[in-house]
Amino acid sequence: MTDEFDRLIERHGTSSLKWDFGERFTGRSGLLPLWVADMDFPAPPEIREALERRVAHGIYGYTMDPESLFQAAREWWQRRHGWAVRREWMSSAPGVVTSIAVAIQAFSQPGDRIVIQPPVYHPFGISVRDAGRQVLENPLRLDGGRWRMDLASLEKSLDRRTRMIVLCSPHNPVGRVWERDELEALVDLCVRRDVLIVSDEIHSDLVMPGRRHLPTAALSEAAAGITVTCVAATKTFNLAGLGGSLTIIPDDGLRARYRTAQAVQHSDLVNPLSVVALEAAWRECGGWLDRLLAYLKGNYDFLVSFLADRLPAVSVTPLEGTYLAWLDMRGLGFPDGEVSARLLDRARVWLDEGKKFGVEGAGFRRLNLACPRSVLEEALPRMVEALR
């Protein structure tokens, strides 16, 4: 299917967050959206066919988790990531952000401190604050063009009220796929200081050639004993609107506490369509994912080459994982607000502002590469013209 990722599909008029709400969010209309992390590609045909069969049944009542879903997930994680996940470790959930919110309630008390590593996916901090906990920021540091964890600074800032760290792996928005030595150092620190790791691994399947995602909990028995892993097929296969995720907790005690908090919040019911889509994704769609990754790598290479040739003041952080390019626009010499105004008013292109992910992101922009190449071919010249 040579056009499966090149085909333009009209999304206006579908209540698409990405395409239909630009005027509300920005005060401008007619924008080309390259912001929020959903793809402009249809889900794989195997998923669509499975959904059509389920919809045809006509009854969408309360639904239990089918054991076949957990089996498909286990086989996927073994096949794609080398992690032998046991059935009893897994619980279903409406989504990864919901699972993180449940973990905050399960493993901390109001006033406790929870670590995040900005610039990072902004719902992390929102979830911590909304639960009455304190955010302890451990900013990533930019070292030779590559973002790294600053664990020395983290250890100095930990105290007896620090209960957990929410880890983004792979990292959104800076595109890092953490390496074994980095994750092992984090685990060692957390074991020594009695800090739980809640590992958001929703982008685990979306890694560039030459990189490999390492599940945090799979590193060692010690890691498994302190890690709550949140996974989903929704980013991988463009199913975010359907929802559905799994939480994987090897430790019996942690898992019992998590499930109690989940039951209290009534977040343990499943969507009859999402379970069908997730099972089909994990069981049948590995080949589609391989083709997607090749296409995303082509889009990334096109972006890097185009900007290097036409707008070298903007540099692209090396993309190791996710489909979200992290652009450093500080070299343009404009105030951050003026960069935003030029992009929105002159280029008519909508990117995520870096400061959305924390003050460390000021001067950066996040660009969604999961679109037909022709969209980039339209957007990038407009951006260059506006930012010169």
Order of alpha helices (4+ residues) and beta strands (2+ residues): alpha-alpha-beta-alpha-alpha-beta-alpha-beta-alpha-beta-beta-beta-alpha-beta-alpha-beta-alpha-beta-alpha-beta-alpha-alpha-alpha-beta-beta-alpha-beta-beta-beta-alpha
